Amino acid sequence: MSLRVRLQLSVISAAALMSASACPGAGACGFKSYVLSETGPDAVDCGVFEPDGGRASGFSCVTQAFKNGQTFYVVFEGDQPTVTTAVIRTTNKKIYFVRLDTDPSGTGKGGTIINRTECIFPQVVVVQTPYEIIPGTIIDAGQEVLNCQAEGPNERVCG
């Protein structure tokens, strides 16, 4: 599944990344601390982006960090404040989509969980024609983007 499709399915909240909320019954496994522990102290911070602007620079940062062999993380804020997703490259060079859901039942009763899915066979590709990589973000022809050939199973990290 392409990074484009995967991120279209993801909605992000910057506030959730910055929170230190723990998963009930699972010890301290806050989203920010998990992302930072997986990416390490030298990770490139590709930013936190709102739905209505600037996201192309986040994709550009991720692509460049990947090409340079660096760890990284990026967050794209979305419309559902209870769900947050980060794209990360870990210290062991794996790329994951990490998802925090502070209301997985949709009832407003909480029950925080963190899941991750691995990006299999990541590669940089050149965009041939302009397309909307995620809602509101157009990637122009000739630009490079990180693409995943497939994705691994969804793994529960916390909760």
C-alpha positions as CSV (number, residue, x, y, z in Angstrom):
1,M,0.0,0.0,0.0
2,S,1.4,3.4,-0.9
3,L,2.3,6.0,1.7
4,R,-0.3,8.1,-0.1
5,V,-3.1,5.7,0.4
6,R,-2.0,4.9,4.0
7,L,-2.0,8.5,5.0
8,Q,-5.4,9.1,3.4
9,L,-6.7,6.5,5.9
10,S,-4.9,8.3,8.8
11,V,-6.1,11.3,10.7
12,I,-3.7,13.1,13.0
13,S,-3.9,15.3,16.1
14,A,-0.9,17.3,17.1
15,A,-2.2,17.6,20.6
16,A,-2.1,13.8,21.0
17,L,1.5,13.6,19.9
18,M,2.5,16.2,22.5
19,S,0.5,14.5,25.3
20,A,2.0,12.0,27.7
21,S,-1.1,10.0,28.2
22,A,-0.6,6.4,29.2
23,C,-2.6,3.4,28.2
24,P,-4.7,2.1,31.1
25,G,-3.2,-1.1,32.6
26,A,-0.2,-1.1,30.3
27,G,2.2,1.2,32.2
28,A,3.5,4.5,30.8
29,C,3.4,4.2,27.0
30,G,2.5,7.7,25.9
31,F,2.5,8.3,22.2
32,K,5.2,11.0,22.2
33,S,7.5,8.9,24.3
34,Y,7.0,5.8,22.2
35,V,7.7,7.7,18.9
36,L,10.8,9.3,20.4
37,S,12.1,6.0,21.9
38,E,11.7,4.3,18.5
39,T,13.4,7.0,16.5
40,G,16.2,8.0,18.8
41,P,17.6,11.3,19.9
42,D,19.1,12.1,16.5
43,A,15.8,11.7,14.6
44,V,14.9,14.3,12.0
45,D,11.7,16.1,13.2
46,C,9.8,16.6,10.0
47,G,7.1,18.5,11.8
48,V,3.4,18.5,12.7
49,F,1.1,19.5,9.9
50,E,-2.5,20.7,10.0
51,P,-5.0,19.4,7.3
52,D,-5.2,22.7,5.5
53,G,-1.6,23.5,4.6
54,G,2.1,22.9,4.4
55,R,2.0,19.1,4.2
56,A,4.0,18.8,1.0
57,S,7.1,19.9,3.0
58,G,6.5,17.1,5.5
59,F,6.6,14.6,2.7
60,S,9.7,16.2,1.3
61,C,11.4,16.0,4.7
62,V,10.5,12.3,5.1
63,T,11.8,11.5,1.7
64,Q,15.1,13.3,2.2
65,A,15.7,11.8,5.6
66,F,15.0,8.3,4.1
67,K,17.4,8.9,1.3
68,N,20.0,10.1,3.8
69,G,19.5,7.0,5.9
70,Q,18.3,9.0,8.9
71,T,15.7,8.2,11.5
72,F,12.7,10.6,11.4
73,Y,9.1,11.2,12.5
74,V,6.3,13.3,11.0
75,V,2.7,14.0,12.1
76,F,-0.2,15.1,9.9
77,E,-3.0,16.6,11.9
78,G,-6.5,15.6,10.8
79,D,-10.2,16.0,11.4
80,Q,-10.7,13.5,14.2
81,P,-9.0,14.7,17.4
82,T,-9.1,11.2,19.0
83,V,-6.9,9.6,16.4
84,T,-3.2,10.5,15.8
85,T,-0.8,8.9,13.3
86,A,2.9,9.4,12.9
87,V,5.1,8.1,10.2
88,I,8.5,7.1,11.7
89,R,11.8,5.5,10.7
90,T,13.2,3.6,13.7
91,T,16.8,3.2,14.9
92,N,16.7,-0.3,13.3
93,K,15.8,1.4,9.9
94,K,12.2,0.2,9.8
95,I,9.4,2.5,8.8
96,Y,6.1,2.4,10.6
97,F,2.8,4.1,10.7
98,V,2.1,4.5,14.4
99,R,-1.5,5.2,15.4
100,L,-2.8,6.4,18.7
101,D,-6.6,6.2,19.3
102,T,-7.9,7.7,22.5
103,D,-11.4,6.6,21.8
104,P,-11.3,3.3,19.9
105,S,-14.9,2.4,20.7
106,G,-16.1,5.8,19.4
107,T,-18.2,6.2,22.6
108,G,-16.3,9.0,24.3
109,K,-15.2,6.6,27.1
110,G,-11.5,6.5,26.2
111,G,-9.6,3.3,26.3
112,T,-6.3,4.5,24.7
113,I,-4.5,2.1,22.3
114,I,-1.4,2.5,20.2
115,N,-0.9,0.3,17.1
116,R,1.8,0.2,14.4
117,T,2.0,-1.1,10.9
118,E,5.3,-1.6,9.1
119,C,6.0,-0.2,5.7
120,I,7.4,-3.1,3.6
121,F,9.9,-2.4,0.8
122,P,10.0,1.4,1.1
123,Q,11.4,3.2,-1.8
124,V,11.6,6.7,-3.2
125,V,9.6,7.2,-6.4
126,V,9.3,10.2,-8.7
127,V,5.8,11.5,-9.2
128,Q,4.8,11.3,-12.9
129,T,1.7,13.4,-12.8
130,P,0.4,15.7,-10.1
131,Y,-1.8,14.0,-7.6
132,E,-3.5,14.5,-4.2
133,I,-1.3,12.4,-1.8
134,I,-3.7,13.1,1.0
135,P,-6.8,15.4,1.1
136,G,-5.7,18.9,0.4
137,T,-2.1,18.1,-0.5
138,I,-1.0,18.0,-4.1
139,I,2.4,16.6,-5.0
140,D,3.7,18.0,-8.3
141,A,5.1,16.0,-11.1
142,G,8.8,15.5,-10.8
143,Q,8.9,15.5,-7.0
144,E,10.1,12.5,-5.1
145,V,8.0,10.8,-2.5
146,L,8.5,7.8,-0.2
147,N,6.4,4.8,-1.3
148,C,5.6,1.5,0.4
149,Q,5.2,-1.6,-1.8
150,A,3.1,-3.3,0.9
151,E,2.4,-3.1,4.6
152,G,2.9,-5.6,7.5
153,P,0.3,-6.7,10.0
154,N,-1.2,-4.3,12.5
155,E,0.6,-4.7,15.8
156,R,-0.7,-3.5,19.2
157,V,2.0,-1.5,21.0
158,C,-0.1,-0.5,24.0
159,G,-3.6,-0.8,25.4
